[in-house]
Amino acid sequence: MSEACVMAWRILEAGQTTICDERAATILRRNIAAAILELAASGIDRETLAHGAVDRIIAARRFRAG
């Protein structure tokens, strides 16, 4: 699961257009971990865990923005 967290972090970090502060980074890490823990119960591989977490976080951002 830790590898999935790192993968998701790198994907989301690469998509950032602005430099985020430490508080925002902490919140993002917490959201990644929560999404991965939720998805891990299904027994999927680390790459799918990472992409699933990214999808959930991006969907939540769109929901808040809309």
CHARMM-style PDB file with segment names, atoms N, HN, CA, C and O in Angstrom:
ATOM      1  N   MET     1       0.817  -1.196   0.000  1.00  0.00      PROA
ATOM      2  CA  MET     1       0.000   0.000   0.000  1.00  0.00      PROA
ATOM      3  C   MET     1       0.861   1.261   0.000  1.00  0.00      PROA
ATOM      4  O   MET     1       0.474   2.274  -0.582  1.00  0.00      PROA
ATOM      5  N   SER     2       2.016   1.207   0.643  1.00  0.00      PROA
ATOM      6  HN  SER     2       2.331   0.384   1.116  1.00  0.00      PROA
ATOM      7  CA  SER     2       2.856   2.407   0.671  1.00  0.00      PROA
ATOM      8  C   SER     2       3.346   2.767  -0.729  1.00  0.00      PROA
ATOM      9  O   SER     2       3.473   3.945  -1.062  1.00  0.00      PROA
ATOM     10  N   GLU     3       3.619   1.755  -1.543  1.00  0.00      PROA
ATOM     11  HN  GLU     3       3.516   0.798  -1.273  1.00  0.00      PROA
ATOM     12  CA  GLU     3       4.031   2.037  -2.919  1.00  0.00      PROA
ATOM     13  C   GLU     3       2.899   2.690  -3.703  1.00  0.00      PROA
ATOM     14  O   GLU     3       3.145   3.563  -4.535  1.00  0.00      PROA
ATOM     15  N   ALA     4       1.673   2.279  -3.446  1.00  0.00      PROA
ATOM     16  HN  ALA     4       1.474   1.570  -2.770  1.00  0.00      PROA
ATOM     17  CA  ALA     4       0.520   2.890  -4.103  1.00  0.00      PROA
ATOM     18  C   ALA     4       0.380   4.346  -3.674  1.00  0.00      PROA
ATOM     19  O   ALA     4       0.027   5.204  -4.483  1.00  0.00      PROA
ATOM     20  N   CYS     5       0.653   4.622  -2.410  1.00  0.00      PROA
ATOM     21  HN  CYS     5       0.939   3.925  -1.753  1.00  0.00      PROA
ATOM     22  CA  CYS     5       0.588   6.011  -1.922  1.00  0.00      PROA
ATOM     23  C   CYS     5       1.607   6.882  -2.649  1.00  0.00      PROA
ATOM     24  O   CYS     5       1.291   7.991  -3.080  1.00  0.00      PROA
ATOM     25  N   VAL     6       2.822   6.377  -2.781  1.00  0.00      PROA
ATOM     26  HN  VAL     6       3.079   5.476  -2.431  1.00  0.00      PROA
ATOM     27  CA  VAL     6       3.876   7.132  -3.460  1.00  0.00      PROA
ATOM     28  C   VAL     6       3.506   7.356  -4.924  1.00  0.00      PROA
ATOM     29  O   VAL     6       3.692   8.451  -5.456  1.00  0.00      PROA
ATOM     30  N   MET     7       2.986   6.325  -5.567  1.00  0.00      PROA
ATOM     31  HN  MET     7       2.834   5.436  -5.135  1.00  0.00      PROA
ATOM     32  CA  MET     7       2.592   6.458  -6.979  1.00  0.00      PROA
ATOM     33  C   MET     7       1.497   7.518  -7.132  1.00  0.00      PROA
ATOM     34  O   MET     7       1.571   8.372  -8.015  1.00  0.00      PROA
ATOM     35  N   ALA     8       0.492   7.455  -6.274  1.00  0.00      PROA
ATOM     36  HN  ALA     8       0.432   6.761  -5.557  1.00  0.00      PROA
ATOM     37  CA  ALA     8      -0.608   8.421  -6.346  1.00  0.00      PROA
ATOM     38  C   ALA     8      -0.099   9.836  -6.074  1.00  0.00      PROA
ATOM     39  O   ALA     8      -0.499  10.782  -6.752  1.00  0.00      PROA
ATOM     40  N   TRP     9       0.783   9.981  -5.082  1.00  0.00      PROA
ATOM     41  HN  TRP     9       1.108   9.212  -4.531  1.00  0.00      PROA
ATOM     42  CA  TRP     9       1.343  11.289  -4.759  1.00  0.00      PROA
ATOM     43  C   TRP     9       2.072  11.878  -5.969  1.00  0.00      PROA
ATOM     44  O   TRP     9       1.902  13.055  -6.289  1.00  0.00      PROA
ATOM     45  N   ARG    10       2.880  11.060  -6.636  1.00  0.00      PROA
ATOM     46  HN  ARG    10       3.018  10.104  -6.377  1.00  0.00      PROA
ATOM     47  CA  ARG    10       3.643  11.543  -7.797  1.00  0.00      PROA
ATOM     48  C   ARG    10       2.714  11.954  -8.935  1.00  0.00      PROA
ATOM     49  O   ARG    10       2.959  12.955  -9.609  1.00  0.00      PROA
ATOM     50  N   ILE    11       1.662  11.193  -9.148  1.00  0.00      PROA
ATOM     51  HN  ILE    11       1.463  10.379  -8.601  1.00  0.00      PROA
ATOM     52  CA  ILE    11       0.708  11.523 -10.208  1.00  0.00      PROA
ATOM     53  C   ILE    11       0.023  12.854  -9.902  1.00  0.00      PROA
ATOM     54  O   ILE    11      -0.073  13.725 -10.766  1.00  0.00      PROA
ATOM     55  N   LEU    12      -0.447  13.002  -8.677  1.00  0.00      PROA
ATOM     56  HN  LEU    12      -0.370  12.295  -7.974  1.00  0.00      PROA
ATOM     57  CA  LEU    12      -1.171  14.226  -8.310  1.00  0.00      PROA
ATOM     58  C   LEU    12      -0.227  15.425  -8.222  1.00  0.00      PROA
ATOM     59  O   LEU    12      -0.595  16.537  -8.600  1.00  0.00      PROA
ATOM     60  N   GLU    13       0.969  15.200  -7.731  1.00  0.00      PROA
ATOM     61  HN  GLU    13       1.267  14.297  -7.424  1.00  0.00      PROA
ATOM     62  CA  GLU    13       1.942  16.286  -7.625  1.00  0.00      PROA
ATOM     63  C   GLU    13       2.323  16.812  -9.008  1.00  0.00      PROA
ATOM     64  O   GLU    13       2.501  18.017  -9.190  1.00  0.00      PROA
ATOM     65  N   ALA    14       2.446  15.917  -9.972  1.00  0.00      PROA
ATOM     66  HN  ALA    14       2.301  14.939  -9.825  1.00  0.00      PROA
ATOM     67  CA  ALA    14       2.801  16.316 -11.336  1.00  0.00      PROA
ATOM     68  C   ALA    14       1.695  17.156 -11.966  1.00  0.00      PROA
ATOM     69  O   ALA    14       1.969  18.001 -12.818  1.00  0.00      PROA
ATOM     70  N   GLY    15       0.453  16.931 -11.556  1.00  0.00      PROA
ATOM     71  HN  GLY    15       0.230  16.244 -10.864  1.00  0.00      PROA
ATOM     72  CA  GLY    15      -0.669  17.672 -12.113  1.00  0.00      PROA
ATOM     73  C   GLY    15      -0.912  19.015 -11.462  1.00  0.00      PROA
ATOM     74  O   GLY    15      -1.771  19.771 -11.914  1.00  0.00      PROA
ATOM     75  N   GLN    16      -0.174  19.329 -10.407  1.00  0.00      PROA
ATOM     76  HN  GLN    16       0.524  18.714 -10.040  1.00  0.00      PROA
ATOM     77  CA  GLN    16      -0.350  20.599  -9.710  1.00  0.00      PROA
ATOM     78  C   GLN    16       0.203  21.738 -10.551  1.00  0.00      PROA
ATOM     79  O   GLN    16       1.337  21.672 -11.026  1.00  0.00      PROA
ATOM     80  N   THR    17      -0.590  22.774 -10.734  1.00  0.00      PROA
ATOM     81  HN  THR    17      -1.511  22.828 -10.348  1.00  0.00      PROA
ATOM     82  CA  THR    17      -0.120  23.936 -11.491  1.00  0.00      PROA
ATOM     83  C   THR    17       0.457  25.011 -10.578  1.00  0.00      PROA
ATOM     84  O   THR    17       1.181  25.898 -11.030  1.00  0.00      PROA
ATOM     85  N   THR    18       0.131  24.924  -9.296  1.00  0.00      PROA
ATOM     86  HN  THR    18      -0.458  24.204  -8.929  1.00  0.00      PROA
ATOM     87  CA  THR    18       0.664  25.884  -8.341  1.00  0.00      PROA
ATOM     88  C   THR    18       1.404  25.137  -7.238  1.00  0.00      PROA
ATOM     89  O   THR    18       1.139  23.966  -6.965  1.00  0.00      PROA
ATOM     90  N   ILE    19       2.312  25.827  -6.633  1.00  0.00      PROA
ATOM     91  HN  ILE    19       2.528  26.778  -6.855  1.00  0.00      PROA
ATOM     92  CA  ILE    19       3.047  25.236  -5.514  1.00  0.00      PROA
ATOM     93  C   ILE    19       2.131  25.284  -4.296  1.00  0.00      PROA
ATOM     94  O   ILE    19       1.616  26.340  -3.930  1.00  0.00      PROA
ATOM     95  N   CYS    20       1.938  24.133  -3.680  1.00  0.00      PROA
ATOM     96  HN  CYS    20       2.356  23.275  -3.977  1.00  0.00      PROA
ATOM     97  CA  CYS    20       1.044  24.103  -2.528  1.00  0.00      PROA
ATOM     98  C   CYS    20       1.842  24.244  -1.244  1.00  0.00      PROA
ATOM     99  O   CYS    20       3.027  23.915  -1.196  1.00  0.00      PROA
ATOM    100  N   ASP    21       1.185  24.731  -0.212  1.00  0.00      PROA
ATOM    101  HN  ASP    21       0.223  24.998  -0.251  1.00  0.00      PROA
ATOM    102  CA  ASP    21       1.851  24.883   1.069  1.00  0.00      PROA
ATOM    103  C   ASP    21       1.866  23.542   1.813  1.00  0.00      PROA
ATOM    104  O   ASP    21       1.291  22.559   1.348  1.00  0.00      PROA
ATOM    105  N   GLU    22       2.518  23.517   2.950  1.00  0.00      PROA
ATOM    106  HN  GLU    22       2.985  24.315   3.328  1.00  0.00      PROA
ATOM    107  CA  GLU    22       2.674  22.274   3.712  1.00  0.00      PROA
ATOM    108  C   GLU    22       1.329  21.744   4.203  1.00  0.00      PROA
ATOM    109  O   GLU    22       1.123  20.531   4.247  1.00  0.00      PROA
ATOM    110  N   ARG    23       0.422  22.634   4.570  1.00  0.00      PROA
ATOM    111  HN  ARG    23       0.590  23.619   4.534  1.00  0.00      PROA
ATOM    112  CA  ARG    23      -0.904  22.206   5.033  1.00  0.00      PROA
ATOM    113  C   ARG    23      -1.661  21.501   3.906  1.00  0.00      PROA
ATOM    114  O   ARG    23      -2.269  20.453   4.121  1.00  0.00      PROA
ATOM    115  N   ALA    24      -1.619  22.079   2.713  1.00  0.00      PROA
ATOM    116  HN  ALA    24      -1.125  22.930   2.539  1.00  0.00      PROA
ATOM    117  CA  ALA    24      -2.293  21.472   1.564  1.00  0.00      PROA
ATOM    118  C   ALA    24      -1.664  20.125   1.218  1.00  0.00      PROA
ATOM    119  O   ALA    24      -2.371  19.184   0.859  1.00  0.00      PROA
ATOM    120  N   ALA    25      -0.347  20.029   1.325  1.00  0.00      PROA
ATOM    121  HN  ALA    25       0.228  20.794   1.617  1.00  0.00      PROA
ATOM    122  CA  ALA    25       0.339  18.762   1.047  1.00  0.00      PROA
ATOM    123  C   ALA    25      -0.055  17.697   2.058  1.00  0.00      PROA
ATOM    124  O   ALA    25      -0.234  16.533   1.699  1.00  0.00      PROA
ATOM    125  N   THR    26      -0.191  18.087   3.311  1.00  0.00      PROA
ATOM    126  HN  THR    26      -0.046  19.032   3.603  1.00  0.00      PROA
ATOM    127  CA  THR    26      -0.601  17.152   4.358  1.00  0.00      PROA
ATOM    128  C   THR    26      -2.017  16.657   4.112  1.00  0.00      PROA
ATOM    129  O   THR    26      -2.299  15.468   4.259  1.00  0.00      PROA
ATOM    130  N   ILE    27      -2.895  17.555   3.742  1.00  0.00      PROA
ATOM    131  HN  ILE    27      -2.666  18.521   3.622  1.00  0.00      PROA
ATOM    132  CA  ILE    27      -4.285  17.168   3.445  1.00  0.00      PROA
ATOM    133  C   ILE    27      -4.322  16.222   2.252  1.00  0.00      PROA
ATOM    134  O   ILE    27      -5.059  15.236   2.264  1.00  0.00      PROA
ATOM    135  N   LEU    28      -3.535  16.513   1.228  1.00  0.00      PROA
ATOM    136  HN  LEU    28      -2.936  17.314   1.218  1.00  0.00      PROA
ATOM    137  CA  LEU    28      -3.497  15.651   0.052  1.00  0.00      PROA
ATOM    138  C   LEU    28      -2.986  14.258   0.418  1.00  0.00      PROA
ATOM    139  O   LEU    28      -3.552  13.257  -0.021  1.00  0.00      PROA
ATOM    140  N   ARG    29      -1.924  14.188   1.216  1.00  0.00      PROA
ATOM    141  HN  ARG    29      -1.464  15.001   1.573  1.00  0.00      PROA
ATOM    142  CA  ARG    29      -1.403  12.881   1.644  1.00  0.00      PROA
ATOM    143  C   ARG    29      -2.450  12.111   2.443  1.00  0.00      PROA
ATOM    144  O   ARG    29      -2.598  10.902   2.267  1.00  0.00      PROA
ATOM    145  N   ARG    30      -3.165  12.794   3.309  1.00  0.00      PROA
ATOM    146  HN  ARG    30      -3.044  13.776   3.452  1.00  0.00      PROA
ATOM    147  CA  ARG    30      -4.216  12.150   4.099  1.00  0.00      PROA
ATOM    148  C   ARG    30      -5.327  11.621   3.195  1.00  0.00      PROA
ATOM    149  O   ARG    30      -5.822  10.514   3.401  1.00  0.00      PROA
ATOM    150  N   ASN    31      -5.712  12.398   2.209  1.00  0.00      PROA
ATOM    151  HN  ASN    31      -5.310  13.298   2.041  1.00  0.00      PROA
ATOM    152  CA  ASN    31      -6.759  11.970   1.281  1.00  0.00      PROA
ATOM    153  C   ASN    31      -6.319  10.777   0.435  1.00  0.00      PROA
ATOM    154  O   ASN    31      -7.110   9.875   0.161  1.00  0.00      PROA
ATOM    155  N   ILE    32      -5.062  10.781   0.028  1.00  0.00      PROA
ATOM    156  HN  ILE    32      -4.419  11.514   0.251  1.00  0.00      PROA
ATOM    157  CA  ILE    32      -4.522   9.645  -0.726  1.00  0.00      PROA
ATOM    158  C   ILE    32      -4.572   8.389   0.148  1.00  0.00      PROA
ATOM    159  O   ILE    32      -5.047   7.340  -0.289  1.00  0.00      PROA
ATOM    160  N   ALA    33      -4.086   8.503   1.367  1.00  0.00      PROA
ATOM    161  HN  ALA    33      -3.701   9.355   1.721  1.00  0.00      PROA
ATOM    162  CA  ALA    33      -4.066   7.343   2.270  1.00  0.00      PROA
ATOM    163  C   ALA    33      -5.471   6.819   2.539  1.00  0.00      PROA
ATOM    164  O   ALA    33      -5.692   5.608   2.550  1.00  0.00      PROA
ATOM    165  N   ALA    34      -6.415   7.719   2.754  1.00  0.00      PROA
ATOM    166  HN  ALA    34      -6.235   8.702   2.745  1.00  0.00      PROA
ATOM    167  CA  ALA    34      -7.795   7.295   3.021  1.00  0.00      PROA
ATOM    168  C   ALA    34      -8.390   6.570   1.822  1.00  0.00      PROA
ATOM    169  O   ALA    34      -9.058   5.549   1.979  1.00  0.00      PROA
ATOM    170  N   ALA    35      -8.150   7.094   0.628  1.00  0.00      PROA
ATOM    171  HN  ALA    35      -7.607   7.924   0.500  1.00  0.00      PROA
ATOM    172  CA  ALA    35      -8.686   6.465  -0.577  1.00  0.00      PROA
ATOM    173  C   ALA    35      -8.058   5.092  -0.794  1.00  0.00      PROA
ATOM    174  O   ALA    35      -8.748   4.147  -1.176  1.00  0.00      PROA
ATOM    175  N   ILE    36      -6.766   4.976  -0.554  1.00  0.00      PROA
ATOM    176  HN  ILE    36      -6.205   5.744  -0.243  1.00  0.00      PROA
ATOM    177  CA  ILE    36      -6.086   3.696  -0.745  1.00  0.00      PROA
ATOM    178  C   ILE    36      -6.555   2.669   0.281  1.00  0.00      PROA
ATOM    179  O   ILE    36      -6.744   1.500  -0.055  1.00  0.00      PROA
ATOM    180  N   LEU    37      -6.740   3.089   1.510  1.00  0.00      PROA
ATOM    181  HN  LEU    37      -6.587   4.039   1.783  1.00  0.00      PROA
ATOM    182  CA  LEU    37      -7.247   2.161   2.527  1.00  0.00      PROA
ATOM    183  C   LEU    37      -8.638   1.657   2.163  1.00  0.00      PROA
ATOM    184  O   LEU    37      -8.943   0.478   2.346  1.00  0.00      PROA
ATOM    185  N   GLU    38      -9.469   2.536   1.655  1.00  0.00      PROA
ATOM    186  HN  GLU    38      -9.221   3.493   1.505  1.00  0.00      PROA
ATOM    187  CA  GLU    38     -10.807   2.133   1.222  1.00  0.00      PROA
ATOM    188  C   GLU    38     -10.756   1.112   0.096  1.00  0.00      PROA
ATOM    189  O   GLU    38     -11.481   0.117   0.108  1.00  0.00      PROA
ATOM    190  N   LEU    39      -9.894   1.372  -0.872  1.00  0.00      PROA
ATOM    191  HN  LEU    39      -9.306   2.181  -0.881  1.00  0.00      PROA
ATOM    192  CA  LEU    39      -9.796   0.508  -2.046  1.00  0.00      PROA
ATOM    193  C   LEU    39      -9.056  -0.801  -1.759  1.00  0.00      PROA
ATOM    194  O   LEU    39      -9.291  -1.804  -2.433  1.00  0.00      PROA
ATOM    195  N   ALA    40      -8.175  -0.798  -0.777  1.00  0.00      PROA
ATOM    196  HN  ALA    40      -7.984   0.017  -0.229  1.00  0.00      PROA
ATOM    197  CA  ALA    40      -7.337  -1.976  -0.497  1.00  0.00      PROA
ATOM    198  C   ALA    40      -8.155  -3.190  -0.084  1.00  0.00      PROA
ATOM    199  O   ALA    40      -7.724  -4.325  -0.292  1.00  0.00      PROA
ATOM    200  N   ALA    41      -9.302  -2.973   0.484  1.00  0.00      PROA
ATOM    201  HN  ALA    41      -9.652  -2.052   0.653  1.00  0.00      PROA
ATOM    202  CA  ALA    41     -10.141  -4.084   0.922  1.00  0.00      PROA
ATOM    203  C   ALA    41     -10.562  -4.976  -0.241  1.00  0.00      PROA
ATOM    204  O   ALA    41     -10.899  -6.144  -0.047  1.00  0.00      PROA
ATOM    205  N   SER    42     -10.541  -4.426  -1.437  1.00  0.00      PROA
ATOM    206  HN  SER    42     -10.267  -3.477  -1.595  1.00  0.00      PROA
ATOM    207  CA  SER    42     -10.953  -5.203  -2.600  1.00  0.00      PROA
ATOM    208  C   SER    42      -9.853  -6.119  -3.120  1.00  0.00      PROA
ATOM    209  O   SER    42     -10.111  -6.971  -3.970  1.00  0.00      PROA
ATOM    210  N   GLY    43      -8.622  -5.955  -2.617  1.00  0.00      PROA
ATOM    211  HN  GLY    43      -8.413  -5.263  -1.926  1.00  0.00      PROA
ATOM    212  CA  GLY    43      -7.528  -6.829  -3.003  1.00  0.00      PROA
ATOM    213  C   GLY    43      -6.904  -6.537  -4.354  1.00  0.00      PROA
ATOM    214  O   GLY    43      -6.288  -7.421  -4.949  1.00  0.00      PROA
ATOM    215  N   ILE    44      -7.050  -5.306  -4.856  1.00  0.00      PROA
ATOM    216  HN  ILE    44      -7.551  -4.588  -4.373  1.00  0.00      PROA
ATOM    217  CA  ILE    44      -6.489  -4.964  -6.166  1.00  0.00      PROA
ATOM    218  C   ILE    44      -5.001  -4.652  -6.045  1.00  0.00      PROA
ATOM    219  O   ILE    44      -4.500  -4.413  -4.946  1.00  0.00      PROA
ATOM    220  N   ASP    45      -4.299  -4.656  -7.171  1.00  0.00      PROA
ATOM    221  HN  ASP    45      -4.706  -4.850  -8.064  1.00  0.00      PROA
ATOM    222  CA  ASP    45      -2.857  -4.430  -7.174  1.00  0.00      PROA
ATOM    223  C   ASP    45      -2.520  -2.963  -6.898  1.00  0.00      PROA
ATOM    224  O   ASP    45      -3.390  -2.092  -6.930  1.00  0.00      PROA
ATOM    225  N   ARG    46      -1.236  -2.712  -6.625  1.00  0.00      PROA
ATOM    226  HN  ARG    46      -0.530  -3.419  -6.598  1.00  0.00      PROA
ATOM    227  CA  ARG    46      -0.808  -1.364  -6.201  1.00  0.00      PROA
ATOM    228  C   ARG    46      -1.038  -0.298  -7.260  1.00  0.00      PROA
ATOM    229  O   ARG    46      -1.405   0.830  -6.931  1.00  0.00      PROA
ATOM    230  N   GLU    47      -0.829  -0.636  -8.522  1.00  0.00      PROA
ATOM    231  HN  GLU    47      -0.532  -1.552  -8.790  1.00  0.00      PROA
ATOM    232  CA  GLU    47      -1.031   0.357  -9.582  1.00  0.00      PROA
ATOM    233  C   GLU    47      -2.503   0.756  -9.675  1.00  0.00      PROA
ATOM    234  O   GLU    47      -2.824   1.935  -9.819  1.00  0.00      PROA
ATOM    235  N   THR    48      -3.381  -0.218  -9.592  1.00  0.00      PROA
ATOM    236  HN  THR    48      -3.120  -1.176  -9.474  1.00  0.00      PROA
ATOM    237  CA  THR    48      -4.811   0.066  -9.627  1.00  0.00      PROA
ATOM    238  C   THR    48      -5.232   0.838  -8.384  1.00  0.00      PROA
ATOM    239  O   THR    48      -6.089   1.719  -8.461  1.00  0.00      PROA
ATOM    240  N   LEU    49      -4.629   0.512  -7.228  1.00  0.00      PROA
ATOM    241  HN  LEU    49      -3.933  -0.203  -7.166  1.00  0.00      PROA
ATOM    242  CA  LEU    49      -4.895   1.279  -6.008  1.00  0.00      PROA
ATOM    243  C   LEU    49      -4.524   2.747  -6.199  1.00  0.00      PROA
ATOM    244  O   LEU    49      -5.295   3.643  -5.857  1.00  0.00      PROA
ATOM    245  N   ALA    50      -3.341   2.978  -6.746  1.00  0.00      PROA
ATOM    246  HN  ALA    50      -2.714   2.250  -7.024  1.00  0.00      PROA
ATOM    247  CA  ALA    50      -2.871   4.352  -6.949  1.00  0.00      PROA
ATOM    248  C   ALA    50      -3.791   5.117  -7.887  1.00  0.00      PROA
ATOM    249  O   ALA    50      -4.183   6.246  -7.596  1.00  0.00      PROA
ATOM    250  N   HSD    51      -4.132   4.504  -9.007  1.00  0.00      PROA
ATOM    251  HN  HSD    51      -3.813   3.587  -9.243  1.00  0.00      PROA
ATOM    252  CA  HSD    51      -4.990   5.194  -9.974  1.00  0.00      PROA
ATOM    253  C   HSD    51      -6.405   5.379  -9.428  1.00  0.00      PROA
ATOM    254  O   HSD    51      -7.050   6.389  -9.712  1.00  0.00      PROA
ATOM    255  N   GLY    52      -6.886   4.429  -8.658  1.00  0.00      PROA
ATOM    256  HN  GLY    52      -6.363   3.609  -8.426  1.00  0.00      PROA
ATOM    257  CA  GLY    52      -8.196   4.573  -8.034  1.00  0.00      PROA
ATOM    258  C   GLY    52      -8.222   5.726  -7.050  1.00  0.00      PROA
ATOM    259  O   GLY    52      -9.192   6.482  -6.991  1.00  0.00      PROA
ATOM    260  N   ALA    53      -7.143   5.860  -6.269  1.00  0.00      PROA
ATOM    261  HN  ALA    53      -6.355   5.246  -6.316  1.00  0.00      PROA
ATOM    262  CA  ALA    53      -7.047   6.970  -5.313  1.00  0.00      PROA
ATOM    263  C   ALA    53      -7.007   8.306  -6.051  1.00  0.00      PROA
ATOM    264  O   ALA    53      -7.680   9.259  -5.659  1.00  0.00      PROA
ATOM    265  N   VAL    54      -6.220   8.370  -7.113  1.00  0.00      PROA
ATOM    266  HN  VAL    54      -5.673   7.596  -7.431  1.00  0.00      PROA
ATOM    267  CA  VAL    54      -6.137   9.601  -7.915  1.00  0.00      PROA
ATOM    268  C   VAL    54      -7.515   9.948  -8.474  1.00  0.00      PROA
ATOM    269  O   VAL    54      -7.942  11.101  -8.408  1.00  0.00      PROA
ATOM    270  N   ASP    55      -8.201   8.965  -9.017  1.00  0.00      PROA
ATOM    271  HN  ASP    55      -7.854   8.029  -9.070  1.00  0.00      PROA
ATOM    272  CA  ASP    55      -9.545   9.203  -9.573  1.00  0.00      PROA
ATOM    273  C   ASP    55     -10.492   9.756  -8.514  1.00  0.00      PROA
ATOM    274  O   ASP    55     -11.246  10.691  -8.784  1.00  0.00      PROA
ATOM    275  N   ARG    56     -10.458   9.188  -7.321  1.00  0.00      PROA
ATOM    276  HN  ARG    56      -9.845   8.428  -7.103  1.00  0.00      PROA
ATOM    277  CA  ARG    56     -11.341   9.666  -6.246  1.00  0.00      PROA
ATOM    278  C   ARG    56     -11.021  11.097  -5.843  1.00  0.00      PROA
ATOM    279  O   ARG    56     -11.928  11.901  -5.628  1.00  0.00      PROA
ATOM    280  N   ILE    57      -9.748  11.418  -5.741  1.00  0.00      PROA
ATOM    281  HN  ILE    57      -9.011  10.766  -5.916  1.00  0.00      PROA
ATOM    282  CA  ILE    57      -9.354  12.765  -5.329  1.00  0.00      PROA
ATOM    283  C   ILE    57      -9.713  13.785  -6.401  1.00  0.00      PROA
ATOM    284  O   ILE    57     -10.207  14.868  -6.085  1.00  0.00      PROA
ATOM    285  N   ILE    58      -9.471  13.455  -7.651  1.00  0.00      PROA
ATOM    286  HN  ILE    58      -9.069  12.576  -7.907  1.00  0.00      PROA
ATOM    287  CA  ILE    58      -9.830  14.372  -8.738  1.00  0.00      PROA
ATOM    288  C   ILE    58     -11.340  14.566  -8.806  1.00  0.00      PROA
ATOM    289  O   ILE    58     -11.812  15.681  -9.024  1.00  0.00      PROA
ATOM    290  N   ALA    59     -12.097  13.493  -8.620  1.00  0.00      PROA
ATOM    291  HN  ALA    59     -11.713  12.587  -8.443  1.00  0.00      PROA
ATOM    292  CA  ALA    59     -13.564  13.601  -8.628  1.00  0.00      PROA
ATOM    293  C   ALA    59     -14.044  14.489  -7.486  1.00  0.00      PROA
ATOM    294  O   ALA    59     -14.965  15.285  -7.665  1.00  0.00      PROA
ATOM    295  N   ALA    60     -13.430  14.360  -6.320  1.00  0.00      PROA
ATOM    296  HN  ALA    60     -12.682  13.713  -6.174  1.00  0.00      PROA
ATOM    297  CA  ALA    60     -13.820  15.193  -5.175  1.00  0.00      PROA
ATOM    298  C   ALA    60     -13.508  16.662  -5.442  1.00  0.00      PROA
ATOM    299  O   ALA    60     -14.282  17.540  -5.062  1.00  0.00      PROA
ATOM    300  N   ARG    61     -12.387  16.930  -6.087  1.00  0.00      PROA
ATOM    301  HN  ARG    61     -11.758  16.216  -6.396  1.00  0.00      PROA
ATOM    302  CA  ARG    61     -12.028  18.318  -6.431  1.00  0.00      PROA
ATOM    303  C   ARG    61     -13.052  18.910  -7.395  1.00  0.00      PROA
ATOM    304  O   ARG    61     -13.467  20.059  -7.244  1.00  0.00      PROA
ATOM    305  N   ARG    62     -13.452  18.124  -8.374  1.00  0.00      PROA
ATOM    306  HN  ARG    62     -13.115  17.191  -8.496  1.00  0.00      PROA
ATOM    307  CA  ARG    62     -14.439  18.614  -9.347  1.00  0.00      PROA
ATOM    308  C   ARG    62     -15.767  18.881  -8.670  1.00  0.00      PROA
ATOM    309  O   ARG    62     -16.441  19.862  -8.985  1.00  0.00      PROA
ATOM    310  N   PHE    63     -16.148  18.020  -7.745  1.00  0.00      PROA
ATOM    311  HN  PHE    63     -15.600  17.223  -7.490  1.00  0.00      PROA
ATOM    312  CA  PHE    63     -17.416  18.181  -7.028  1.00  0.00      PROA
ATOM    313  C   PHE    63     -17.399  19.471  -6.215  1.00  0.00      PROA
ATOM    314  O   PHE    63     -18.379  20.216  -6.209  1.00  0.00      PROA
ATOM    315  N   ARG    64     -16.282  19.740  -5.526  1.00  0.00      PROA
ATOM    316  HN  ARG    64     -15.486  19.135  -5.531  1.00  0.00      PROA
ATOM    317  CA  ARG    64     -16.175  20.966  -4.729  1.00  0.00      PROA
ATOM    318  C   ARG    64     -16.145  22.205  -5.603  1.00  0.00      PROA
ATOM    319  O   ARG    64     -16.682  23.247  -5.228  1.00  0.00      PROA
ATOM    320  N   ALA    65     -15.518  22.098  -6.769  1.00  0.00      PROA
ATOM    321  HN  ALA    65     -15.082  21.251  -7.074  1.00  0.00      PROA
ATOM    322  CA  ALA    65     -15.393  23.252  -7.666  1.00  0.00      PROA
ATOM    323  C   ALA    65     -16.706  23.568  -8.366  1.00  0.00      PROA
ATOM    324  O   ALA    65     -16.954  24.714  -8.743  1.00  0.00      PROA
ATOM    325  N   GLY    66     -17.551  22.551  -8.541  1.00  0.00      PROA
ATOM    326  HN  GLY    66     -17.350  21.620  -8.235  1.00  0.00      PROA
ATOM    327  CA  GLY    66     -18.785  22.725  -9.301  1.00  0.00      PROA
ATOM    328  C   GLY    66     -19.877  23.222  -8.518  1.00  0.00      PROA
ATOM    329  OT1 GLY    66     -20.975  23.414  -9.041  1.00  0.00      PROA
TER     330      GLY     66
END
